[in-house]
Amino acid sequence: MNSGRSEIDSLASDTVDVHGRAIQVWTAGEGAPALLLHGFSDDGSCWASTAPLFTGRGLRVIAPDARAHGGTPLLADDDFTAASRQSDAEQITGALDLTDVLLVGHSMGAVTAMHLAADQPDLARATVLIDPPLTGHDLDAERNSQNPFSKWINETGAMDPAELTALCETENPSWTDDEVAAWVSSKRAVDRDLFARRQSWHGRSWSAAIDSIRCPKIVIAGESALGSAVDVGAGRWLGEHPDVEFVRIRGAGHSVHRDQRVRFADVVVGFLTRSGL
């Protein structure tokens, strides 16, 4: 790990070299590890305003940039599948010798955290899934499809920082200046070549993955009407599951942790306390 490359507020940026790939990782705090996995088109720096929630409880935040995002490159022979994103996360935990990890993921990163917790039961201490893309009609089906965000990413990529800032502030009036700045920077850093690569979002059954997670687990979603990726059918399934905590936060859309920071923090702190963290 090469430290001190850059710093954004509460997060310092390092690089982890894993099998020829230099993965940019944002870190903060000391203590037991909390691996924070961002959503599509964000990057690790987008956790800056959320990181103190975990460092304040004596946890060490580790927030990598996914491949093709932020400072992590998309290599010549890379795909952009759920399995590859999970493999990258597994390699980071191995390279940093992480154990008893609090896994936290948003959207795309929540899918990675979910499958990582299911496949590595001795790794995860608890799992927090923030508005993962889950649909009720898709309980047992694979989700392999072309990325639906190519048009939007190409459009935002053509905007200058001032235009992107205005767009973000208009669509997310409750976000802090730091959250807006990180969002703008992350959108400009997405490698558009990822859209030409083979990709998948889940790759396998999400319900089976959740059933397989042995550690304490919570799914925190926004309101469907405000853009939550957890649809009504999936929410019903989660709400009836005896081993899953499921919470919809009123007034939040897809970016629950940024849309309703105080209520999100209350829910997470309660979950961590019940989980012994």
C-alpha positions as semicolon CSV with decimal commas, in nm:
position;residue;x (nm);y (nm);z (nm)
1;M;0,000;0,000;0,000
2;N;0,141;0,338;-0,100
3;S;0,005;0,610;0,125
4;G;-0,036;0,985;0,096
5;R;-0,130;1,026;-0,268
6;S;-0,412;1,267;-0,190
7;E;-0,669;1,360;0,071
8;I;-1,036;1,457;0,069
9;D;-1,166;1,586;0,401
10;S;-1,181;1,284;0,633
11;L;-1,042;1,036;0,379
12;A;-0,680;0,975;0,279
13;S;-0,611;0,807;-0,055
14;D;-0,375;0,510;-0,089
15;T;-0,309;0,251;-0,358
16;V;-0,333;-0,124;-0,318
17;D;-0,153;-0,328;-0,585
18;V;-0,342;-0,648;-0,659
19;H;-0,233;-0,880;-0,941
20;G;-0,117;-0,599;-1,166
21;R;-0,404;-0,363;-1,087
22;A;-0,345;-0,050;-0,881
23;I;-0,669;-0,006;-0,686
24;Q;-0,723;0,335;-0,531
25;V;-0,847;0,303;-0,174
26;W;-0,974;0,577;0,054
27;T;-0,916;0,523;0,426
28;A;-0,994;0,682;0,759
29;G;-0,979;0,590;1,125
30;E;-0,829;0,302;1,319
31;G;-0,968;-0,023;1,449
32;A;-1,168;-0,313;1,309
33;P;-1,223;-0,280;0,933
34;A;-1,533;-0,145;0,761
35;L;-1,521;-0,204;0,384
36;L;-1,736;0,055;0,205
37;L;-1,827;-0,026;-0,158
38;H;-1,971;0,257;-0,367
39;G;-2,241;0,259;-0,631
40;F;-2,213;0,281;-1,007
41;S;-2,046;0,604;-1,128
42;D;-1,953;0,711;-0,772
43;D;-1,611;0,634;-0,624
44;G;-1,462;0,581;-0,281
45;S;-1,435;0,953;-0,210
46;C;-1,816;0,975;-0,219
47;W;-1,816;0,813;0,127
48;A;-1,642;1,115;0,286
49;S;-1,950;1,245;0,466
50;T;-2,059;0,894;0,575
51;A;-1,718;0,771;0,694
52;P;-1,734;0,951;1,034
53;L;-2,041;0,745;1,120
54;F;-1,812;0,440;1,125
55;T;-1,483;0,590;1,241
56;G;-1,672;0,743;1,533
57;R;-1,748;0,390;1,652
58;G;-1,383;0,289;1,645
59;L;-1,383;0,134;1,298
60;R;-1,128;0,176;1,020
61;V;-1,296;0,277;0,693
62;I;-1,157;0,128;0,372
63;A;-1,337;0,254;0,061
64;P;-1,193;0,133;-0,272
65;D;-1,266;0,275;-0,616
66;A;-1,423;0,000;-0,828
67;R;-1,260;-0,087;-1,160
68;A;-1,324;0,185;-1,422
69;H;-1,413;0,430;-1,143
70;G;-1,212;0,700;-0,972
71;G;-0,843;0,614;-0,970
72;T;-0,881;0,241;-1,042
73;P;-0,814;0,154;-1,407
74;L;-1,007;-0,066;-1,645
75;L;-0,744;-0,301;-1,786
76;A;-0,732;-0,417;-2,146
77;D;-0,879;-0,763;-2,082
78;D;-1,126;-0,659;-1,809
79;D;-1,496;-0,721;-1,809
80;F;-1,743;-0,538;-1,585
81;T;-1,935;-0,824;-1,431
82;A;-2,066;-0,873;-1,080
83;A;-1,827;-1,164;-1,039
84;S;-1,525;-0,950;-1,131
85;R;-1,625;-0,670;-0,896
86;Q;-1,664;-0,925;-0,618
87;S;-1,324;-1,073;-0,702
88;D;-1,164;-0,727;-0,679
89;A;-1,317;-0,678;-0,334
90;E;-1,201;-1,021;-0,221
91;Q;-0,849;-0,945;-0,338
92;I;-0,847;-0,619;-0,145
93;T;-0,947;-0,798;0,174
94;G;-0,670;-1,051;0,113
95;A;-0,405;-0,792;0,030
96;L;-0,487;-0,593;0,344
97;D;-0,533;-0,908;0,556
98;L;-0,881;-0,801;0,665
99;T;-1,089;-1,016;0,899
100;D;-1,414;-0,961;1,091
101;V;-1,516;-0,699;0,837
102;L;-1,821;-0,477;0,848
103;L;-1,937;-0,486;0,485
104;V;-2,122;-0,176;0,366
105;G;-2,236;-0,125;0,008
106;H;-2,451;0,119;-0,187
107;S;-2,635;0,017;-0,504
108;M;-2,382;-0,167;-0,724
109;G;-2,153;-0,191;-0,422
110;A;-2,437;-0,337;-0,216
111;V;-2,465;-0,621;-0,467
112;T;-2,091;-0,685;-0,429
113;A;-2,115;-0,676;-0,050
114;M;-2,416;-0,908;-0,053
115;H;-2,248;-1,177;-0,262
116;L;-1,917;-1,136;-0,079
117;A;-2,088;-1,191;0,256
118;A;-2,273;-1,492;0,118
119;D;-1,962;-1,654;-0,031
120;Q;-1,716;-1,563;0,246
121;P;-1,909;-1,632;0,567
122;D;-1,597;-1,612;0,783
123;L;-1,509;-1,267;0,648
124;A;-1,811;-1,057;0,734
125;R;-1,899;-0,947;1,086
126;A;-2,215;-0,769;0,972
127;T;-2,355;-0,644;0,642
128;V;-2,523;-0,312;0,558
129;L;-2,684;-0,299;0,213
130;I;-2,794;0,048;0,103
131;D;-3,062;0,050;-0,167
132;P;-2,935;-0,241;-0,377
133;P;-3,108;-0,293;-0,715
134;L;-3,358;-0,565;-0,620
135;T;-3,679;-0,652;-0,801
136;G;-3,956;-0,880;-0,679
137;H;-4,000;-1,056;-1,012
138;D;-3,629;-1,134;-1,012
139;L;-3,600;-1,329;-0,687
140;D;-3,427;-1,626;-0,842
141;A;-3,320;-1,509;-1,187
142;E;-2,986;-1,390;-1,306
143;R;-2,956;-1,026;-1,406
144;N;-2,716;-1,011;-1,695
145;S;-2,783;-0,718;-1,923
146;Q;-2,629;-0,422;-2,089
147;N;-2,560;-0,123;-1,867
148;P;-2,862;0,111;-1,883
149;F;-2,663;0,418;-1,781
150;S;-2,441;0,466;-2,088
151;K;-2,647;0,753;-2,231
152;W;-2,660;0,933;-1,897
153;I;-2,288;0,891;-1,832
154;N;-2,202;1,016;-2,180
155;E;-2,426;1,317;-2,128
156;T;-2,278;1,405;-1,790
157;G;-1,930;1,343;-1,928
158;A;-1,987;1,620;-2,180
159;M;-2,071;1,872;-1,905
160;D;-1,815;2,098;-1,744
161;P;-1,780;2,093;-1,363
162;A;-2,004;2,396;-1,315
163;E;-2,286;2,234;-1,515
164;L;-2,249;1,907;-1,327
165;T;-2,252;2,091;-0,995
166;A;-2,572;2,274;-1,088
167;L;-2,733;1,948;-1,199
168;C;-2,643;1,770;-0,876
169;E;-2,756;2,058;-0,656
170;T;-3,089;2,077;-0,839
171;E;-3,156;1,703;-0,814
172;N;-3,020;1,665;-0,459
173;P;-3,095;1,984;-0,266
174;S;-3,025;1,826;0,074
175;W;-2,668;1,720;-0,007
176;T;-2,370;1,899;0,144
177;D;-2,118;2,087;-0,068
178;D;-1,865;1,809;-0,010
179;E;-2,110;1,545;-0,127
180;V;-2,185;1,743;-0,441
181;A;-1,815;1,796;-0,514
182;A;-1,736;1,425;-0,475
183;W;-2,030;1,332;-0,700
184;V;-1,913;1,572;-0,970
185;S;-1,554;1,447;-0,955
186;S;-1,662;1,083;-0,967
187;K;-1,880;1,127;-1,276
188;R;-1,592;1,281;-1,468
189;A;-1,364;0,992;-1,373
190;V;-1,577;0,702;-1,504
191;D;-1,399;0,512;-1,783
192;R;-1,661;0,507;-2,060
193;D;-1,493;0,206;-2,218
194;L;-1,664;-0,010;-1,957
195;F;-1,983;0,005;-2,165
196;A;-1,811;-0,195;-2,439
197;R;-1,718;-0,475;-2,198
198;R;-1,912;-0,784;-2,096
199;Q;-2,111;-0,702;-1,784
200;S;-2,376;-0,808;-1,538
201;W;-2,545;-0,653;-1,237
202;H;-2,618;-0,953;-1,018
203;G;-2,515;-1,255;-1,219
204;R;-2,714;-1,486;-0,991
205;S;-3,007;-1,495;-0,752
206;W;-3,005;-1,211;-0,501
207;S;-3,258;-1,381;-0,274
208;A;-3,042;-1,692;-0,250
209;A;-2,744;-1,473;-0,166
210;I;-2,930;-1,298;0,116
211;D;-3,048;-1,634;0,247
212;S;-2,685;-1,748;0,257
213;I;-2,552;-1,455;0,463
214;R;-2,494;-1,584;0,815
215;C;-2,393;-1,260;0,986
216;P;-2,637;-0,985;1,095
217;K;-2,770;-0,805;0,787
218;I;-2,980;-0,500;0,714
219;V;-3,118;-0,356;0,391
220;I;-3,179;0,019;0,406
221;A;-3,386;0,154;0,119
222;G;-3,538;0,480;0,011
223;E;-3,893;0,543;-0,099
224;S;-4,004;0,378;-0,423
225;A;-4,165;0,702;-0,539
226;L;-3,835;0,887;-0,492
227;G;-3,623;0,646;-0,693
228;S;-3,539;0,356;-0,463
229;A;-3,392;0,059;-0,650
230;V;-3,563;-0,182;-0,409
231;D;-3,903;-0,228;-0,570
232;V;-4,228;-0,304;-0,390
233;G;-4,207;-0,679;-0,450
234;A;-3,851;-0,703;-0,325
235;G;-3,939;-0,489;-0,025
236;R;-4,226;-0,721;0,060
237;W;-3,996;-1,024;0,043
238;L;-3,734;-0,854;0,260
239;G;-3,992;-0,734;0,510
240;E;-4,123;-1,087;0,558
241;H;-3,776;-1,244;0,589
242;P;-3,716;-1,355;0,949
243;D;-3,338;-1,300;0,935
244;V;-3,318;-0,965;0,754
245;E;-3,372;-0,620;0,898
246;F;-3,541;-0,407;0,633
247;V;-3,601;-0,034;0,665
248;R;-3,737;0,221;0,418
249;I;-3,638;0,574;0,511
250;R;-3,901;0,834;0,436
251;G;-3,782;1,125;0,226
252;A;-3,486;0,935;0,079
253;G;-3,437;0,823;-0,277
254;H;-3,166;0,594;-0,409
255;S;-2,879;0,765;-0,224
256;V;-3,028;0,705;0,118
257;H;-2,712;0,789;0,314
258;R;-2,686;1,129;0,145
259;D;-3,056;1,211;0,113
260;Q;-3,145;1,158;0,480
261;R;-2,817;1,161;0,672
262;V;-2,958;1,188;1,026
263;R;-3,223;0,919;0,991
264;F;-2,977;0,692;0,808
265;A;-2,723;0,735;1,087
266;D;-2,986;0,652;1,349
267;V;-3,080;0,330;1,168
268;V;-2,718;0,223;1,118
269;V;-2,613;0,300;1,475
270;G;-2,904;0,097;1,607
271;F;-2,812;-0,196;1,382
272;L;-2,444;-0,181;1,476
273;T;-2,531;-0,170;1,845
274;R;-2,756;-0,474;1,814
275;S;-2,476;-0,647;1,618
276;G;-2,215;-0,579;1,886
277;L;-2,021;-0,325;1,684
